[in-house]
Amino acid sequence: MALRLARLGVRPGAVVRLVSSGPLRGPLLVEVEGMRVALGRGVARRILVRPLP
């Protein structure tokens, strides 16, 4: 899973912005490095994020 996320640009230090969340616990649409990526909630749940200052 870590390799797949890295290929999508989701890696330590990357800025990830939530664009939208699907209804009824559907996938999350996030933007990372100018690219929009759909992540299932199970995958997204395993990504540790912190808010920007």
mmCIF entry with sequence, helices, sheets and N, C-alpha, C, O atoms, coordinates in Angstrom:
data_MODEL
# 
_entry.id   MODEL 
# 
_entity.id                         1 
_entity.type                       polymer 
_entity.pdbx_number_of_molecules   1 
# 
_entity_poly.entity_id                      1 
_entity_poly.type                           'polypeptide(L)' 
_entity_poly.nstd_linkage                   no 
_entity_poly.nstd_monomer                   no 
_entity_poly.pdbx_seq_one_letter_code       MALRLARLGVRPGAVVRLVSSGPLRGPLLVEVEGMRVALGRGVARRILVRPLP 
_entity_poly.pdbx_seq_one_letter_code_can   MALRLARLGVRPGAVVRLVSSGPLRGPLLVEVEGMRVALGRGVARRILVRPLP 
_entity_poly.pdbx_strand_id                 A 
# 
loop_
_entity_poly_seq.entity_id 
_entity_poly_seq.num 
_entity_poly_seq.mon_id 
_entity_poly_seq.hetero 
1 1  MET n 
1 2  ALA n 
1 3  LEU n 
1 4  ARG n 
1 5  LEU n 
1 6  ALA n 
1 7  ARG n 
1 8  LEU n 
1 9  GLY n 
1 10 VAL n 
1 11 ARG n 
1 12 PRO n 
1 13 GLY n 
1 14 ALA n 
1 15 VAL n 
1 16 VAL n 
1 17 ARG n 
1 18 LEU n 
1 19 VAL n 
1 20 SER n 
1 21 SER n 
1 22 GLY n 
1 23 PRO n 
1 24 LEU n 
1 25 ARG n 
1 26 GLY n 
1 27 PRO n 
1 28 LEU n 
1 29 LEU n 
1 30 VAL n 
1 31 GLU n 
1 32 VAL n 
1 33 GLU n 
1 34 GLY n 
1 35 MET n 
1 36 ARG n 
1 37 VAL n 
1 38 ALA n 
1 39 LEU n 
1 40 GLY n 
1 41 ARG n 
1 42 GLY n 
1 43 VAL n 
1 44 ALA n 
1 45 ARG n 
1 46 ARG n 
1 47 ILE n 
1 48 LEU n 
1 49 VAL n 
1 50 ARG n 
1 51 PRO n 
1 52 LEU n 
1 53 PRO n 
# 
_struct_asym.id          A 
_struct_asym.entity_id   1 
# 
loop_
_struct_conf.conf_type_id 
_struct_conf.id 
_struct_conf.pdbx_PDB_helix_id 
_struct_conf.beg_label_comp_id 
_struct_conf.beg_label_asym_id 
_struct_conf.beg_label_seq_id 
_struct_conf.pdbx_beg_PDB_ins_code 
_struct_conf.end_label_comp_id 
_struct_conf.end_label_asym_id 
_struct_conf.end_label_seq_id 
_struct_conf.pdbx_end_PDB_ins_code 
_struct_conf.beg_auth_comp_id 
_struct_conf.beg_auth_asym_id 
_struct_conf.beg_auth_seq_id 
_struct_conf.end_auth_comp_id 
_struct_conf.end_auth_asym_id 
_struct_conf.end_auth_seq_id 
_struct_conf.pdbx_PDB_helix_class 
_struct_conf.details 
_struct_conf.pdbx_PDB_helix_length 
HELX_P HELX_P1 AA1 ALA A 2  ? ARG A 7  ? ALA A 2  ARG A 7  1 ? 6 
HELX_P HELX_P2 AA2 ARG A 41 ? ALA A 44 ? ARG A 41 ALA A 44 1 ? 4 
# 
_struct_conf_type.id          HELX_P 
_struct_conf_type.criteria    ? 
_struct_conf_type.reference   ? 
# 
_struct_sheet.id               AA1 
_struct_sheet.type             ? 
_struct_sheet.number_strands   3 
_struct_sheet.details          ? 
# 
loop_
_struct_sheet_order.sheet_id 
_struct_sheet_order.range_id_1 
_struct_sheet_order.range_id_2 
_struct_sheet_order.offset 
_struct_sheet_order.sense 
AA1 1 2 ? anti-parallel 
AA1 2 3 ? anti-parallel 
# 
loop_
_struct_sheet_range.sheet_id 
_struct_sheet_range.id 
_struct_sheet_range.beg_label_comp_id 
_struct_sheet_range.beg_label_asym_id 
_struct_sheet_range.beg_label_seq_id 
_struct_sheet_range.pdbx_beg_PDB_ins_code 
_struct_sheet_range.end_label_comp_id 
_struct_sheet_range.end_label_asym_id 
_struct_sheet_range.end_label_seq_id 
_struct_sheet_range.pdbx_end_PDB_ins_code 
_struct_sheet_range.beg_auth_comp_id 
_struct_sheet_range.beg_auth_asym_id 
_struct_sheet_range.beg_auth_seq_id 
_struct_sheet_range.end_auth_comp_id 
_struct_sheet_range.end_auth_asym_id 
_struct_sheet_range.end_auth_seq_id 
AA1 1 VAL A 16 ? SER A 21 ? VAL A 16 SER A 21 
AA1 2 LEU A 28 ? VAL A 32 ? LEU A 28 VAL A 32 
AA1 3 MET A 35 ? LEU A 39 ? MET A 35 LEU A 39 
# 
loop_
_atom_site.group_PDB 
_atom_site.id 
_atom_site.type_symbol 
_atom_site.label_atom_id 
_atom_site.label_alt_id 
_atom_site.label_comp_id 
_atom_site.label_asym_id 
_atom_site.label_entity_id 
_atom_site.label_seq_id 
_atom_site.pdbx_PDB_ins_code 
_atom_site.Cartn_x 
_atom_site.Cartn_y 
_atom_site.Cartn_z 
_atom_site.occupancy 
_atom_site.B_iso_or_equiv 
_atom_site.pdbx_formal_charge 
_atom_site.auth_seq_id 
_atom_site.auth_comp_id 
_atom_site.auth_asym_id 
_atom_site.auth_atom_id 
_atom_site.pdbx_PDB_model_num 
ATOM 1   N N  . MET A 1 1  ? 0.826   -1.189 0.000  1.00 0.00 ? 1  MET A N  1 
ATOM 2   C CA . MET A 1 1  ? 0.000   0.000  0.000  1.00 0.00 ? 1  MET A CA 1 
ATOM 3   C C  . MET A 1 1  ? 0.873   1.256  0.000  1.00 0.00 ? 1  MET A C  1 
ATOM 4   O O  . MET A 1 1  ? 0.556   2.231  -0.682 1.00 0.00 ? 1  MET A O  1 
ATOM 5   N N  . ALA A 1 2  ? 1.976   1.237  0.765  1.00 0.00 ? 2  ALA A N  1 
ATOM 6   C CA . ALA A 1 2  ? 2.858   2.412  0.845  1.00 0.00 ? 2  ALA A CA 1 
ATOM 7   C C  . ALA A 1 2  ? 3.429   2.751  -0.530 1.00 0.00 ? 2  ALA A C  1 
ATOM 8   O O  . ALA A 1 2  ? 3.536   3.928  -0.875 1.00 0.00 ? 2  ALA A O  1 
ATOM 9   N N  . LEU A 1 3  ? 3.791   1.757  -1.309 1.00 0.00 ? 3  LEU A N  1 
ATOM 10  C CA . LEU A 1 3  ? 4.335   1.988  -2.647 1.00 0.00 ? 3  LEU A CA 1 
ATOM 11  C C  . LEU A 1 3  ? 3.285   2.609  -3.562 1.00 0.00 ? 3  LEU A C  1 
ATOM 12  O O  . LEU A 1 3  ? 3.581   3.532  -4.322 1.00 0.00 ? 3  LEU A O  1 
ATOM 13  N N  . ARG A 1 4  ? 2.064   2.099  -3.486 1.00 0.00 ? 4  ARG A N  1 
ATOM 14  C CA . ARG A 1 4  ? 0.972   2.650  -4.311 1.00 0.00 ? 4  ARG A CA 1 
ATOM 15  C C  . ARG A 1 4  ? 0.721   4.114  -3.957 1.00 0.00 ? 4  ARG A C  1 
ATOM 16  O O  . ARG A 1 4  ? 0.561   4.951  -4.845 1.00 0.00 ? 4  ARG A O  1 
ATOM 17  N N  . LEU A 1 5  ? 0.686   4.422  -2.660 1.00 0.00 ? 5  LEU A N  1 
ATOM 18  C CA . LEU A 1 5  ? 0.464   5.801  -2.231 1.00 0.00 ? 5  LEU A CA 1 
ATOM 19  C C  . LEU A 1 5  ? 1.617   6.699  -2.654 1.00 0.00 ? 5  LEU A C  1 
ATOM 20  O O  . LEU A 1 5  ? 1.394   7.840  -3.060 1.00 0.00 ? 5  LEU A O  1 
ATOM 21  N N  . ALA A 1 6  ? 2.836   6.205  -2.564 1.00 0.00 ? 6  ALA A N  1 
ATOM 22  C CA . ALA A 1 6  ? 4.001   6.996  -2.983 1.00 0.00 ? 6  ALA A CA 1 
ATOM 23  C C  . ALA A 1 6  ? 3.930   7.312  -4.470 1.00 0.00 ? 6  ALA A C  1 
ATOM 24  O O  . ALA A 1 6  ? 4.279   8.417  -4.886 1.00 0.00 ? 6  ALA A O  1 
ATOM 25  N N  . ARG A 1 7  ? 3.488   6.367  -5.262 1.00 0.00 ? 7  ARG A N  1 
ATOM 26  C CA . ARG A 1 7  ? 3.338   6.620  -6.707 1.00 0.00 ? 7  ARG A CA 1 
ATOM 27  C C  . ARG A 1 7  ? 2.295   7.695  -6.985 1.00 0.00 ? 7  ARG A C  1 
ATOM 28  O O  . ARG A 1 7  ? 2.383   8.405  -7.986 1.00 0.00 ? 7  ARG A O  1 
ATOM 29  N N  . LEU A 1 8  ? 1.315   7.815  -6.104 1.00 0.00 ? 8  LEU A N  1 
ATOM 30  C CA . LEU A 1 8  ? 0.274   8.835  -6.253 1.00 0.00 ? 8  LEU A CA 1 
ATOM 31  C C  . LEU A 1 8  ? 0.716   10.178 -5.678 1.00 0.00 ? 8  LEU A C  1 
ATOM 32  O O  . LEU A 1 8  ? -0.011  11.166 -5.789 1.00 0.00 ? 8  LEU A O  1 
ATOM 33  N N  . GLY A 1 9  ? 1.900   10.225 -5.066 1.00 0.00 ? 9  GLY A N  1 
ATOM 34  C CA . GLY A 1 9  ? 2.400   11.470 -4.492 1.00 0.00 ? 9  GLY A CA 1 
ATOM 35  C C  . GLY A 1 9  ? 2.146   11.609 -3.005 1.00 0.00 ? 9  GLY A C  1 
ATOM 36  O O  . GLY A 1 9  ? 2.564   12.593 -2.395 1.00 0.00 ? 9  GLY A O  1 
ATOM 37  N N  . VAL A 1 10 ? 1.468   10.637 -2.413 1.00 0.00 ? 10 VAL A N  1 
ATOM 38  C CA . VAL A 1 10 ? 1.187   10.671 -0.981 1.00 0.00 ? 10 VAL A CA 1 
ATOM 39  C C  . VAL A 1 10 ? 2.392   10.062 -0.272 1.00 0.00 ? 10 VAL A C  1 
ATOM 40  O O  . VAL A 1 10 ? 2.531   8.843  -0.173 1.00 0.00 ? 10 VAL A O  1 
ATOM 41  N N  . ARG A 1 11 ? 3.262   10.953 0.221  1.00 0.00 ? 11 ARG A N  1 
ATOM 42  C CA . ARG A 1 11 ? 4.484   10.526 0.907  1.00 0.00 ? 11 ARG A CA 1 
ATOM 43  C C  . ARG A 1 11 ? 4.764   11.506 2.026  1.00 0.00 ? 11 ARG A C  1 
ATOM 44  O O  . ARG A 1 11 ? 4.158   12.576 2.070  1.00 0.00 ? 11 ARG A O  1 
ATOM 45  N N  . PRO A 1 12 ? 5.662   11.169 2.924  1.00 0.00 ? 12 PRO A N  1 
ATOM 46  C CA . PRO A 1 12 ? 5.958   12.076 4.048  1.00 0.00 ? 12 PRO A CA 1 
ATOM 47  C C  . PRO A 1 12 ? 6.318   13.478 3.564  1.00 0.00 ? 12 PRO A C  1 
ATOM 48  O O  . PRO A 1 12 ? 7.138   13.649 2.662  1.00 0.00 ? 12 PRO A O  1 
ATOM 49  N N  . GLY A 1 13 ? 5.690   14.470 4.179  1.00 0.00 ? 13 GLY A N  1 
ATOM 50  C CA . GLY A 1 13 ? 5.943   15.869 3.839  1.00 0.00 ? 13 GLY A CA 1 
ATOM 51  C C  . GLY A 1 13 ? 5.049   16.432 2.747  1.00 0.00 ? 13 GLY A C  1 
ATOM 52  O O  . GLY A 1 13 ? 5.040   17.644 2.532  1.00 0.00 ? 13 GLY A O  1 
ATOM 53  N N  . ALA A 1 14 ? 4.297   15.587 2.053  1.00 0.00 ? 14 ALA A N  1 
ATOM 54  C CA . ALA A 1 14 ? 3.413   16.063 0.986  1.00 0.00 ? 14 ALA A CA 1 
ATOM 55  C C  . ALA A 1 14 ? 2.213   16.787 1.593  1.00 0.00 ? 14 ALA A C  1 
ATOM 56  O O  . ALA A 1 14 ? 1.718   16.421 2.659  1.00 0.00 ? 14 ALA A O  1 
ATOM 57  N N  . VAL A 1 15 ? 1.763   17.813 0.893  1.00 0.00 ? 15 VAL A N  1 
ATOM 58  C CA . VAL A 1 15 ? 0.566   18.542 1.314  1.00 0.00 ? 15 VAL A CA 1 
ATOM 59  C C  . VAL A 1 15 ? -0.638  17.870 0.672  1.00 0.00 ? 15 VAL A C  1 
ATOM 60  O O  . VAL A 1 15 ? -0.730  17.776 -0.552 1.00 0.00 ? 15 VAL A O  1 
ATOM 61  N N  . VAL A 1 16 ? -1.553  17.406 1.501  1.00 0.00 ? 16 VAL A N  1 
ATOM 62  C CA . VAL A 1 16 ? -2.751  16.698 1.037  1.00 0.00 ? 16 VAL A CA 1 
ATOM 63  C C  . VAL A 1 16 ? -3.964  17.520 1.443  1.00 0.00 ? 16 VAL A C  1 
ATOM 64  O O  . VAL A 1 16 ? -4.110  17.886 2.609  1.00 0.00 ? 16 VAL A O  1 
ATOM 65  N N  . ARG A 1 17 ? -4.834  17.809 0.482  1.00 0.00 ? 17 ARG A N  1 
ATOM 66  C CA . ARG A 1 17 ? -6.037  18.607 0.750  1.00 0.00 ? 17 ARG A CA 1 
ATOM 67  C C  . ARG A 1 17 ? -7.268  17.792 0.398  1.00 0.00 ? 17 ARG A C  1 
ATOM 68  O O  . ARG A 1 17 ? -7.358  17.219 -0.688 1.00 0.00 ? 17 ARG A O  1 
ATOM 69  N N  . LEU A 1 18 ? -8.213  17.744 1.325  1.00 0.00 ? 18 LEU A N  1 
ATOM 70  C CA . LEU A 1 18 ? -9.472  17.048 1.076  1.00 0.00 ? 18 LEU A CA 1 
ATOM 71  C C  . LEU A 1 18 ? -10.326 17.898 0.147  1.00 0.00 ? 18 LEU A C  1 
ATOM 72  O O  . LEU A 1 18 ? -10.619 19.055 0.449  1.00 0.00 ? 18 LEU A O  1 
ATOM 73  N N  . VAL A 1 19 ? -10.721 17.325 -0.977 1.00 0.00 ? 19 VAL A N  1 
ATOM 74  C CA . VAL A 1 19 ? -11.555 18.028 -1.952 1.00 0.00 ? 19 VAL A CA 1 
ATOM 75  C C  . VAL A 1 19 ? -13.024 17.710 -1.691 1.00 0.00 ? 19 VAL A C  1 
ATOM 76  O O  . VAL A 1 19 ? -13.855 18.615 -1.626 1.00 0.00 ? 19 VAL A O  1 
ATOM 77  N N  . SER A 1 20 ? -13.343 16.427 -1.541 1.00 0.00 ? 20 SER A N  1 
ATOM 78  C CA . SER A 1 20 ? -14.713 16.038 -1.235 1.00 0.00 ? 20 SER A CA 1 
ATOM 79  C C  . SER A 1 20 ? -14.732 14.622 -0.665 1.00 0.00 ? 20 SER A C  1 
ATOM 80  O O  . SER A 1 20 ? -13.795 13.842 -0.832 1.00 0.00 ? 20 SER A O  1 
ATOM 81  N N  . SER A 1 21 ? -15.823 14.329 0.004  1.00 0.00 ? 21 SER A N  1 
ATOM 82  C CA . SER A 1 21 ? -15.996 12.975 0.521  1.00 0.00 ? 21 SER A CA 1 
ATOM 83  C C  . SER A 1 21 ? -17.286 12.414 -0.052 1.00 0.00 ? 21 SER A C  1 
ATOM 84  O O  . SER A 1 21 ? -18.313 13.092 -0.084 1.00 0.00 ? 21 SER A O  1 
ATOM 85  N N  . GLY A 1 22 ? -17.224 11.178 -0.501 1.00 0.00 ? 22 GLY A N  1 
ATOM 86  C CA . GLY A 1 22 ? -18.375 10.540 -1.117 1.00 0.00 ? 22 GLY A CA 1 
ATOM 87  C C  . GLY A 1 22 ? -19.477 10.293 -0.105 1.00 0.00 ? 22 GLY A C  1 
ATOM 88  O O  . GLY A 1 22 ? -19.214 10.134 1.087  1.00 0.00 ? 22 GLY A O  1 
ATOM 89  N N  . PRO A 1 23 ? -20.699 10.263 -0.580 1.00 0.00 ? 23 PRO A N  1 
ATOM 90  C CA . PRO A 1 23 ? -21.823 9.993  0.318  1.00 0.00 ? 23 PRO A CA 1 
ATOM 91  C C  . PRO A 1 23 ? -21.823 8.536  0.775  1.00 0.00 ? 23 PRO A C  1 
ATOM 92  O O  . PRO A 1 23 ? -21.267 7.661  0.112  1.00 0.00 ? 23 PRO A O  1 
ATOM 93  N N  . LEU A 1 24 ? -22.442 8.303  1.893  1.00 0.00 ? 24 LEU A N  1 
ATOM 94  C CA . LEU A 1 24 ? -22.609 6.948  2.416  1.00 0.00 ? 24 LEU A CA 1 
ATOM 95  C C  . LEU A 1 24 ? -21.280 6.209  2.552  1.00 0.00 ? 24 LEU A C  1 
ATOM 96  O O  . LEU A 1 24 ? -21.150 5.052  2.151  1.00 0.00 ? 24 LEU A O  1 
ATOM 97  N N  . ARG A 1 25 ? -20.311 6.890  3.119  1.00 0.00 ? 25 ARG A N  1 
ATOM 98  C CA . ARG A 1 25 ? -18.993 6.311  3.395  1.00 0.00 ? 25 ARG A CA 1 
ATOM 99  C C  . ARG A 1 25 ? -18.269 5.891  2.128  1.00 0.00 ? 25 ARG A C  1 
ATOM 100 O O  . ARG A 1 25 ? -17.537 4.901  2.117  1.00 0.00 ? 25 ARG A O  1 
ATOM 101 N N  . GLY A 1 26 ? -18.480 6.651  1.057  1.00 0.00 ? 26 GLY A N  1 
ATOM 102 C CA . GLY A 1 26 ? -17.795 6.394  -0.209 1.00 0.00 ? 26 GLY A CA 1 
ATOM 103 C C  . GLY A 1 26 ? -16.365 6.903  -0.159 1.00 0.00 ? 26 GLY A C  1 
ATOM 104 O O  . GLY A 1 26 ? -15.885 7.296  0.905  1.00 0.00 ? 26 GLY A O  1 
ATOM 105 N N  . PRO A 1 27 ? -15.678 6.902  -1.292 1.00 0.00 ? 27 PRO A N  1 
ATOM 106 C CA . PRO A 1 27 ? -14.280 7.311  -1.314 1.00 0.00 ? 27 PRO A CA 1 
ATOM 107 C C  . PRO A 1 27 ? -14.090 8.806  -1.045 1.00 0.00 ? 27 PRO A C  1 
ATOM 108 O O  . PRO A 1 27 ? -15.015 9.608  -1.183 1.00 0.00 ? 27 PRO A O  1 
ATOM 109 N N  . LEU A 1 28 ? -12.859 9.152  -0.658 1.00 0.00 ? 28 LEU A N  1 
ATOM 110 C CA . LEU A 1 28 ? -12.485 10.543 -0.437 1.00 0.00 ? 28 LEU A CA 1 
ATOM 111 C C  . LEU A 1 28 ? -11.702 11.015 -1.653 1.00 0.00 ? 28 LEU A C  1 
ATOM 112 O O  . LEU A 1 28 ? -10.855 10.288 -2.174 1.00 0.00 ? 28 LEU A O  1 
ATOM 113 N N  . LEU A 1 29 ? -11.980 12.216 -2.099 1.00 0.00 ? 29 LEU A N  1 
ATOM 114 C CA . LEU A 1 29 ? -11.221 12.811 -3.190 1.00 0.00 ? 29 LEU A CA 1 
ATOM 115 C C  . LEU A 1 29 ? -10.255 13.801 -2.561 1.00 0.00 ? 29 LEU A C  1 
ATOM 116 O O  . LEU A 1 29 ? -10.672 14.770 -1.927 1.00 0.00 ? 29 LEU A O  1 
ATOM 117 N N  . VAL A 1 30 ? -8.955  13.554 -2.739 1.00 0.00 ? 30 VAL A N  1 
ATOM 118 C CA . VAL A 1 30 ? -7.934  14.424 -2.168 1.00 0.00 ? 30 VAL A CA 1 
ATOM 119 C C  . VAL A 1 30 ? -7.075  14.986 -3.286 1.00 0.00 ? 30 VAL A C  1 
ATOM 120 O O  . VAL A 1 30 ? -6.984  14.407 -4.369 1.00 0.00 ? 30 VAL A O  1 
ATOM 121 N N  . GLU A 1 31 ? -6.455  16.109 -3.014 1.00 0.00 ? 31 GLU A N  1 
ATOM 122 C CA . GLU A 1 31 ? -5.528  16.708 -3.959 1.00 0.00 ? 31 GLU A CA 1 
ATOM 123 C C  . GLU A 1 31 ? -4.146  16.662 -3.342 1.00 0.00 ? 31 GLU A C  1 
ATOM 124 O O  . GLU A 1 31 ? -3.949  17.101 -2.208 1.00 0.00 ? 31 GLU A O  1 
ATOM 125 N N  . VAL A 1 32 ? -3.198  16.136 -4.079 1.00 0.00 ? 32 VAL A N  1 
ATOM 126 C CA . VAL A 1 32 ? -1.817  16.054 -3.604 1.00 0.00 ? 32 VAL A CA 1 
ATOM 127 C C  . VAL A 1 32 ? -0.902  16.404 -4.774 1.00 0.00 ? 32 VAL A C  1 
ATOM 128 O O  . VAL A 1 32 ? -0.977  15.789 -5.837 1.00 0.00 ? 32 VAL A O  1 
ATOM 129 N N  . GLU A 1 33 ? -0.043  17.393 -4.570 1.00 0.00 ? 33 GLU A N  1 
ATOM 130 C CA . GLU A 1 33 ? 0.880   17.863 -5.603 1.00 0.00 ? 33 GLU A CA 1 
ATOM 131 C C  . GLU A 1 33 ? 0.148   18.213 -6.895 1.00 0.00 ? 33 GLU A C  1 
ATOM 132 O O  . GLU A 1 33 ? 0.632   17.903 -7.983 1.00 0.00 ? 33 GLU A O  1 
ATOM 133 N N  . GLY A 1 34 ? -1.008  18.856 -6.784 1.00 0.00 ? 34 GLY A N  1 
ATOM 134 C CA . GLY A 1 34 ? -1.770  19.305 -7.938 1.00 0.00 ? 34 GLY A CA 1 
ATOM 135 C C  . GLY A 1 34 ? -2.556  18.221 -8.652 1.00 0.00 ? 34 GLY A C  1 
ATOM 136 O O  . GLY A 1 34 ? -3.184  18.492 -9.676 1.00 0.00 ? 34 GLY A O  1 
ATOM 137 N N  . MET A 1 35 ? -2.535  17.006 -8.138 1.00 0.00 ? 35 MET A N  1 
ATOM 138 C CA . MET A 1 35 ? -3.241  15.900 -8.768 1.00 0.00 ? 35 MET A CA 1 
ATOM 139 C C  . MET A 1 35 ? -4.364  15.423 -7.842 1.00 0.00 ? 35 MET A C  1 
ATOM 140 O O  . MET A 1 35 ? -4.168  15.291 -6.634 1.00 0.00 ? 35 MET A O  1 
ATOM 141 N N  . ARG A 1 36 ? -5.514  15.173 -8.406 1.00 0.00 ? 36 ARG A N  1 
ATOM 142 C CA . ARG A 1 36 ? -6.629  14.668 -7.606 1.00 0.00 ? 36 ARG A CA 1 
ATOM 143 C C  . ARG A 1 36 ? -6.635  13.145 -7.614 1.00 0.00 ? 36 ARG A C  1 
ATOM 144 O O  . ARG A 1 36 ? -6.483  12.508 -8.656 1.00 0.00 ? 36 ARG A O  1 
ATOM 145 N N  . VAL A 1 37 ? -6.816  12.581 -6.424 1.00 0.00 ? 37 VAL A N  1 
ATOM 146 C CA . VAL A 1 37 ? -6.739  11.139 -6.242 1.00 0.00 ? 37 VAL A CA 1 
ATOM 147 C C  . VAL A 1 37 ? -7.916  10.698 -5.387 1.00 0.00 ? 37 VAL A C  1 
ATOM 148 O O  . VAL A 1 37 ? -8.213  11.324 -4.370 1.00 0.00 ? 37 VAL A O  1 
ATOM 149 N N  . ALA A 1 38 ? -8.585  9.632  -5.790 1.00 0.00 ? 38 ALA A N  1 
ATOM 150 C CA . ALA A 1 38 ? -9.664  9.059  -4.983 1.00 0.00 ? 38 ALA A CA 1 
ATOM 151 C C  . ALA A 1 38 ? -9.067  7.966  -4.103 1.00 0.00 ? 38 ALA A C  1 
ATOM 152 O O  . ALA A 1 38 ? -8.370  7.073  -4.584 1.00 0.00 ? 38 ALA A O  1 
ATOM 153 N N  . LEU A 1 39 ? -9.356  8.055  -2.802 1.00 0.00 ? 39 LEU A N  1 
ATOM 154 C CA . LEU A 1 39 ? -8.864  7.066  -1.844 1.00 0.00 ? 39 LEU A CA 1 
ATOM 155 C C  . LEU A 1 39 ? -10.045 6.440  -1.123 1.00 0.00 ? 39 LEU A C  1 
ATOM 156 O O  . LEU A 1 39 ? -10.944 7.140  -0.658 1.00 0.00 ? 39 LEU A O  1 
ATOM 157 N N  . GLY A 1 40 ? -10.035 5.130  -1.035 1.00 0.00 ? 40 GLY A N  1 
ATOM 158 C CA . GLY A 1 40 ? -11.038 4.458  -0.225 1.00 0.00 ? 40 GLY A CA 1 
ATOM 159 C C  . GLY A 1 40 ? -10.841 4.833  1.234  1.00 0.00 ? 40 GLY A C  1 
ATOM 160 O O  . GLY A 1 40 ? -9.727  5.159  1.645  1.00 0.00 ? 40 GLY A O  1 
ATOM 161 N N  . ARG A 1 41 ? -11.886 4.792  2.004  1.00 0.00 ? 41 ARG A N  1 
ATOM 162 C CA . ARG A 1 41 ? -11.784 5.196  3.414  1.00 0.00 ? 41 ARG A CA 1 
ATOM 163 C C  . ARG A 1 41 ? -10.857 4.294  4.220  1.00 0.00 ? 41 ARG A C  1 
ATOM 164 O O  . ARG A 1 41 ? -10.214 4.759  5.161  1.00 0.00 ? 41 ARG A O  1 
ATOM 165 N N  . GLY A 1 42 ? -10.779 3.027  3.871  1.00 0.00 ? 42 GLY A N  1 
ATOM 166 C CA . GLY A 1 42 ? -9.873  2.124  4.575  1.00 0.00 ? 42 GLY A CA 1 
ATOM 167 C C  . GLY A 1 42 ? -8.420  2.535  4.375  1.00 0.00 ? 42 GLY A C  1 
ATOM 168 O O  . GLY A 1 42 ? -7.623  2.483  5.311  1.00 0.00 ? 42 GLY A O  1 
ATOM 169 N N  . VAL A 1 43 ? -8.078  2.941  3.168  1.00 0.00 ? 43 VAL A N  1 
ATOM 170 C CA . VAL A 1 43 ? -6.717  3.406  2.870  1.00 0.00 ? 43 VAL A CA 1 
ATOM 171 C C  . VAL A 1 43 ? -6.484  4.763  3.528  1.00 0.00 ? 43 VAL A C  1 
ATOM 172 O O  . VAL A 1 43 ? -5.457  4.978  4.171  1.00 0.00 ? 43 VAL A O  1 
ATOM 173 N N  . ALA A 1 44 ? -7.431  5.669  3.366  1.00 0.00 ? 44 ALA A N  1 
ATOM 174 C CA . ALA A 1 44 ? -7.284  7.020  3.922  1.00 0.00 ? 44 ALA A CA 1 
ATOM 175 C C  . ALA A 1 44 ? -7.154  6.981  5.444  1.00 0.00 ? 44 ALA A C  1 
ATOM 176 O O  . ALA A 1 44 ? -6.452  7.810  6.022  1.00 0.00 ? 44 ALA A O  1 
ATOM 177 N N  . ARG A 1 45 ? -7.802  6.057  6.081  1.00 0.00 ? 45 ARG A N  1 
ATOM 178 C CA . ARG A 1 45 ? -7.758  5.940  7.541  1.00 0.00 ? 45 ARG A CA 1 
ATOM 179 C C  . ARG A 1 45 ? -6.344  5.655  8.037  1.00 0.00 ? 45 ARG A C  1 
ATOM 180 O O  . ARG A 1 45 ? -6.017  5.975  9.180  1.00 0.00 ? 45 ARG A O  1 
ATOM 181 N N  . ARG A 1 46 ? -5.515  5.067  7.206  1.00 0.00 ? 46 ARG A N  1 
ATOM 182 C CA . ARG A 1 46 ? -4.153  4.693  7.602  1.00 0.00 ? 46 ARG A CA 1 
ATOM 183 C C  . ARG A 1 46 ? -3.124  5.794  7.344  1.00 0.00 ? 46 ARG A C  1 
ATOM 184 O O  . ARG A 1 46 ? -1.944  5.615  7.646  1.00 0.00 ? 46 ARG A O  1 
ATOM 185 N N  . ILE A 1 47 ? -3.553  6.928  6.790  1.00 0.00 ? 47 ILE A N  1 
ATOM 186 C CA . ILE A 1 47 ? -2.638  8.025  6.501  1.00 0.00 ? 47 ILE A CA 1 
ATOM 187 C C  . ILE A 1 47 ? -2.690  9.026  7.648  1.00 0.00 ? 47 ILE A C  1 
ATOM 188 O O  . ILE A 1 47 ? -3.753  9.541  7.995  1.00 0.00 ? 47 ILE A O  1 
ATOM 189 N N  . LEU A 1 48 ? -1.537  9.289  8.222  1.00 0.00 ? 48 LEU A N  1 
ATOM 190 C CA . LEU A 1 48 ? -1.440  10.242 9.335  1.00 0.00 ? 48 LEU A CA 1 
ATOM 191 C C  . LEU A 1 48 ? -1.219  11.635 8.756  1.00 0.00 ? 48 LEU A C  1 
ATOM 192 O O  . LEU A 1 48 ? -0.283  11.852 7.987  1.00 0.00 ? 48 LEU A O  1 
ATOM 193 N N  . VAL A 1 49 ? -2.079  12.572 9.124  1.00 0.00 ? 49 VAL A N  1 
ATOM 194 C CA . VAL A 1 49 ? -1.952  13.952 8.632  1.00 0.00 ? 49 VAL A CA 1 
ATOM 195 C C  . VAL A 1 49 ? -1.963  14.905 9.821  1.00 0.00 ? 49 VAL A C  1 
ATOM 196 O O  . VAL A 1 49 ? -2.429  14.575 10.912 1.00 0.00 ? 49 VAL A O  1 
ATOM 197 N N  . ARG A 1 50 ? -1.435  16.096 9.571  1.00 0.00 ? 50 ARG A N  1 
ATOM 198 C CA . ARG A 1 50 ? -1.515  17.152 10.581 1.00 0.00 ? 50 ARG A CA 1 
ATOM 199 C C  . ARG A 1 50 ? -1.879  18.441 9.854  1.00 0.00 ? 50 ARG A C  1 
ATOM 200 O O  . ARG A 1 50 ? -1.494  18.633 8.701  1.00 0.00 ? 50 ARG A O  1 
ATOM 201 N N  . PRO A 1 51 ? -2.616  19.323 10.520 1.00 0.00 ? 51 PRO A N  1 
ATOM 202 C CA . PRO A 1 51 ? -3.027  20.573 9.868  1.00 0.00 ? 51 PRO A CA 1 
ATOM 203 C C  . PRO A 1 51 ? -1.827  21.486 9.632  1.00 0.00 ? 51 PRO A C  1 
ATOM 204 O O  . PRO A 1 51 ? -0.851  21.461 10.382 1.00 0.00 ? 51 PRO A O  1 
ATOM 205 N N  . LEU A 1 52 ? -1.919  22.281 8.588  1.00 0.00 ? 52 LEU A N  1 
ATOM 206 C CA . LEU A 1 52 ? -0.877  23.274 8.311  1.00 0.00 ? 52 LEU A CA 1 
ATOM 207 C C  . LEU A 1 52 ? -1.005  24.423 9.298  1.00 0.00 ? 52 LEU A C  1 
ATOM 208 O O  . LEU A 1 52 ? -2.111  24.753 9.726  1.00 0.00 ? 52 LEU A O  1 
ATOM 209 N N  . PRO A 1 53 ? 0.109   25.032 9.660  1.00 0.00 ? 53 PRO A N  1 
ATOM 210 C CA . PRO A 1 53 ? 0.032   26.176 10.597 1.00 0.00 ? 53 PRO A CA 1 
ATOM 211 C C  . PRO A 1 53 ? -0.642  27.387 9.997  1.00 0.00 ? 53 PRO A C  1 
ATOM 212 O O  . PRO A 1 53 ? -0.776  28.413 10.664 1.00 0.00 ? 53 PRO A O  1 
# 
